[in-house]
């Protein structure tokens, strides 16, 4: 039997992240303990921490940043590294795996009217919808196979702000923009009678890992600033800079502040022009390709990393507070105290338009029920809600 990490790695998506030039580090994916190990207090000051420079470094102001952007000068080093991690959990029934992937961003922010936003070193420039912490992601549903390498996503449900979006059927685009199905003989009408519509296709990428093994993975497209996640480019934004995060079992690569300073890719991300073509007809897209590692949501906390285990930290009031609807949210400072912010962990993710049958957090805690009530179970020969393993429910 494969381990949870093996299942999560096999099904892990490529996160394709838009990055805004005014605050690139605000768009980088990282872990919630990105600040000094063991210091939970600093998580309450993400605006300062993300943009904080080494104390012994020169004083940087927005004029200096504008010159950096304009003249491609060397960017300063930051005290807090933003190494990419994705949180995951694996829930299992007899016939399916249900894997949550959660991307954490230190800030949810909006561009300002000034040319560059880095003058906010000393504190936040609060806008109407800005807040510290952000976490959105996806549920990947996959039929079990006899071989681990045959596992692939059948359905992906993403969260983008207050709504869920569903995707099925693997596709790619050739050099002329023609959409080509990856697998033949697939009945794409099978979900037409479902309660929730399928919103789009699963767009394939071929990722070569450190072992030189080529793996086909789904892509998830992440907005800049607000970080909503979808399975396609609809509403993705106009930002020119794009970062591609590919899964790794061995290493992470911290993105550079500016695209011009990016190193050669640690891994390659290739898009085949059509199924079955030879590798010489593949093409590598861009050079900003970084590796992310997976962190189990149920990982135990340690003295060094007291906030790395999300589920174990769910009752830490310095990290999470309940909002008016009783949902756990990341804590923020408001009115001189700690209150629930807008960002939520997976067990509080909610679609505001869902029917009352589906409760907030069920995408993580009751994924088989979500698939059933959405009507997607009709696409499977066998389906059950009975869990073999569901640590959210103590199974």
Number of C-alpha atoms within 10 A of each C-alpha: 8 9 10 17 17 14 22 25 16 19 26 26 24 24 24 20 23 24 27 21 21 19 23 22 22 26 26 28 27 22 20 25 21 24 20 16 15 14 15 18 11 16 25 19 18 23 25 16 22 24 20 17 18 12 9 6 11 9 9 13 14 16 13 15 20 16 11 15 19 9 9 13 14 12 13 14 13 16 16 16 16 25 19 26 25 23 26 27 26 24 24 23 18 15 18 22 25 27 26 28 25 25 25 24 26 28 24 21 25 20 16 13 7 10 13 19 20 19 17 17 18 12 14 16 15 14 11 7 10 17 21 24 26 28 29 25 29 27 25 26 24 20 20 17 12 8 9 15 12 11 16 21 24 18 23 27 25 26 25 22 20 12 16 24 20 23 22 20 20 23 19 20 17 14 11 7 9 11 14 15 19 17 10 9 6 11 9 10 8 12 18 12 12 17 12 17 15 19 15 18 19 25 24 23 20 20 23 16 18 15 6 10 9 14 15 18 22 25 22 25 26 31 25 27 24 22 30 21 30 28 26 18 15 10 12 17 14 11 13 9 15 20 20 25 29 27 27 19 14 10 15 20 20 16 25 17 20 18 18 12 14 15 14 11 15 17 20 24 26 20 21 21 21 19 14 8 10 10 11 7 11 15 14 12 12 13 18 23 24 27 26 25 20 23 20 20 24 18 17 15 15 12 9 12 17 18 26 23 20 24 20 15 19 18 13 14 15 18 23 24 22 18 16 8 7 11 18 26 26 26 26 24 14 10 7 6 8 17 20 22 21 20 25 25 24 31 19 19 27 22 18 13 9 14 10 8 9 17 17 21 19 17 28 26 22 21 25 26 18 20 21 16 16 21 17 24 18 15 16 12 8 11 18 13 17 13 19 13 15 19 16 16 10 6 10
